[in-house]
């Protein structure tokens, strides 16, 4: 017995998704009333009535002792005081059926993270049921086999080009096709790697609509078939050995492996791909590189033996489009940066001497390495900065790599601080990218305050940014500047004072620190804002209260009205640092 839990909207055909297949309501009813499976409605509770199946209230009712915990009392509007969440509903259902063979939830929300439950979207559930993946005994399950002997998951006998085009669009990612046609008075069944309508045959009234077919066997030549001659076209998952069947030359073998990698990367023998990466035939090498990339997406650990060959290929500069090979390195670096770190010297030149996609992938790869081993990327810092200077693709990845390096090696970032600062104010870049830029600059300024005057104007712009984190980082960078030059806060004092009462904790901490340092060297400038810092004595964050005490103490006799509040703080404060600073501020003001 299986347990099925169905959402309603964008799942069942009473309210289907506008662009995807829905579960027929008749299926839900038949599952519930004509099989031994347990079926529940977990989303819109209208489905409970429409399919005559238990809903959330029924589920909770079967946990009678917990009724008040999950629902509470019924309100005048008919609703309950509370309602379990979607995930909690699934937990309650599973508790009712501890011995079920499986638990299946069908919902347009992604619930795949729930332990024990197998999640499907409706458009995944329907074909899975038909294939027999869930339970071959279900009444809608079938296990069709096409004439050629390959199991199929879908098929049609097309009634015209529009019908065929719709089928091909629906199954554009199919691993393969099986075509049965009756052209030339002979019925044939052939396995295909690809099939497409011939546009010219559709545009010319005198021409018969036709399809162009590419055989699965790499040695096979493409051919055309009239749509009217197609008896059956099926989606199939061919056995792995058929992709290279009959392949004699390196080019044919590489083509077959590339097609297999695109259809089923788990089945690709990587050792065979490696032997073709050194092929003198350019098309064989390029197809082998594409196959390796597809495998690296799902099995990166199996592809590391290719690294010496990839080094040689990249070092030769013989790639017309190196972005794909660099992207493969990036996949391997994401799995284990240490494996790819020795190749930084051959990746670096692609940051400056290549077209946009290659520069982007090179920067992205170095970002993966820098996150774990920034020392391995130090020599590439100037080249990463050229991506910023040239306003080239890959700036987000370059800034991420530079930010990673700045954590341990701010001295390496100091020479490129200026181009990083220009990216801080670039509103076309994502907020996270600009955050990486401000973080890198902050680490540089903290070690090298002489960089501050060159970038302060760029950073100050972000005090008005809509993004909360950008504002907090800008205030933090200005706070770092004031450690070495307290007067750096003066041009932006009014805005910083506004930010000391912002909702975001880190913005308040950073802004109050910057102003408190300015108060030390220019108390008369900050004095008009003494009342604001009095209110900060009641802030919920210790660091904000601490900064307020610093500011008021530095203001001295400009803050005499703060004495009662400081005394009150001294009596109630539980943080020893704040308590010490409050007593210091009282002494400074009274003197």
C-alpha positions, 0 to 999 in steps of 0.5 A, a space after each residue: 500500500 502506498 500513501 498519496 497526498 495531493 495538492 489541488 491548484 496547479 496540480 489536479 485538472 480542476 485547476 490545472 497549471 497553464 503550461 503543464 499537464 495535470 493529474 486527472 481528478 478521476 485518477 485521484 478518485 479511483 486511487 482513493 476508492 478503487 485501490 488499496 492505497 491511502 489518498 489525502 488532500 493537503 492543499 486547497 481543501 476543495 479537493 477533499 470534497 471533489 474527490 471524496 477524500 480525507 482533508 486536513 481536518 480529517 487527518 488531525 481528527 485521526 490524531 484526536 489527542 492532538 486536536 488543540 495543538 494543531 487546530 484549536 477552536 473553530 472561529 465565527 468565520 468557520 476557520 480554525 485558530 491555527 492550521 498545520 503547515 504543508 510539511 506538518 500535514 505530511 508528517 501527520 499523514 506518515 504517522 497514520 501509515 507507518 508501514 506503507 510501502 512508499 509515500 508520494 506527494 504531488 504538489 506544485 510546491 517543491 517538497 523534495 526535502 521532506 524525508 521519506 516522501 517522494 515529491 512529484 510535480 503533476 507534470 512529472 507524476 502523470 508520465 511516471 505513473 504511466 511508465 509504471 515507476 510508482 506502482 506498475 499495478 496502478 490501472 494507468 501504468 503501461 510498459 510499452 515496447 516499441 517495435 525495435 525492442 527499446 522500452 518507450 515512455 511516450 509515442 505518437 502516430 502523427 496525424 500531421 506536422 503540427 501534431 508531430 511538432 507539438 510532440 517533439 517540443 514536449 520531448 525535446 530533451 529525450 535521450 533518443 527516439 525510435 522511428 517506424 516509417 513506410 517510405 519507399 514501400 518498405 517499413 523500417 524501424 530505426 533508432 535516432 539521436 535527433 529528429 526535427 521538422 525541415 522548415 523548408 518543407 513546411 514553407 513551400 506549398 508544393 513540398 511534402 512536410 518532412 523530418 530530418 533524422 540523425 541516426 543514433 549510431 555515430 557512423 550513420 548518415 542523416 536522412 529525411 522522411 516524409 511526415 506522411 510516411 511516419 507510422 510511429 515515433 517513440 521516445 526511447 532510452 537506448 542501451 549505452 552500447 548502442 551509442 558507439 555501435 559501429 563506430 570505427 574512427 576516433 571522430 565516430 567514437 567521440 560523437 557517440 560518447 558525446 551523445 551518450 553523455 548528453 542522454 545519460 552521463 552516468 553511463 559514460 566510460 570516462 576512460 574512453 573519453 580520456 583517450 579521445 582528448 588527445 586525438 589529432 582529429 579536431 572534431 573528435 577532441 571537441 566532441 570528447 571535451 563536450 562529453 567530459 563536460 556533461 559527465 563532470 556535471 554529475 560525476 566530477 570526481 571521476 573526471 579528475 584524471 583528465 586534468 593533465 590533458 586539459 592543462 595541455 589543451 588550454 596551454 596550447 591555445 588551440 581551442 576556438 571556444 575555450 569557454 566550455 573547457 574552462 567550464 569543465 574545470 570550474 565544475 571540477 574545482 567546485 567539487 575539489 578546488 585543490 585538484 584544479 589549483 595547480 592549473 591557475 597558471 594556464 587559466 590566468 591568461 584567459 582572463 585577459 586574452 579571450 572573448 567574453 564567455 572564456 573570461 567569465 568561466 576563467 574568473 568563475 573557476 578561480 573563484 571556486 579555488 580562491 574560496 578554499 585556497 586564496 593563496 593559489 590565486 594571488 598571481 591572478 589578481 591583476 588579471 582578475 582586475 582587468 575584467 573590472 577595468 574592461 567592463 567585461 563579462 564575468 565581473 561578479 565572479 571576478 569580484 567574488 574571487 578578489 573578495 576571497 583573496 582579501 580575507 587573508 591577503 589584503 595587501 594583494 588587493 590594495 593595488 586594484 582597490 580603485 577598479 573595485 571601488 568603481 564597481 561598488 556604485 555600478 547599479 547594473 551589478 547584482 547586490 551580492 556582487 557589490 557586497 563582495 566589492 565593499 567587503 574586499 575594500 573594507 579589508 584593504 582599508 582596515 590594513 591600509 588606511 591610505 587607500 581610504 581617501 581614494 574610495 570614500 566618495 564611491 562608498 558613501 553613495 551606498 549609504 542611500 542604497 535600497 539594499 540593506 546589506 549594501 547600506 550596512 557594508 558602506 557604513 562599516 567601511 566608513 567606520 573602518 576609515 574613521 579608525 584611522 581618520 575620524 574626520 572621514 565621517 564628517 561629510 556624511 554625518 547627517 546620513 550616518 546619524 539617520 542610519 544609527 536608528 535604522 532597523 538593521 542591527 549591523 547598519 546601526 552598529 557601523 554607523 554609530 561607531 563611525 559617528 562616535 569616532 568623529 565625536 572624539 576629534 570634533 565634538 562640536 560637529 556631533 553635539 547637535 545630535 546628542 539627543 539621538 545618542 541618548 535614545 541609543 542607550 536603550 538599543 537592544 544591541 550591546 555594541 550600539 549602546 557601547 558606541 552611544 556611551 563612547 559618543 556621549 563621553 566624547 561630547 563632554 559638556 555638550 551632553 550634560 542632559 544625557 547624565 540621567 539616562 547614563 545613570 539609569 543605564 549604569 544601574 540596569 546594564 548587564 554587559 560589563 563593557 557597556 557598564 564600564 563605558 557608561 561610567 567613563 562617559 559620566 565621568 567625562 561629562 561631569 568633568 
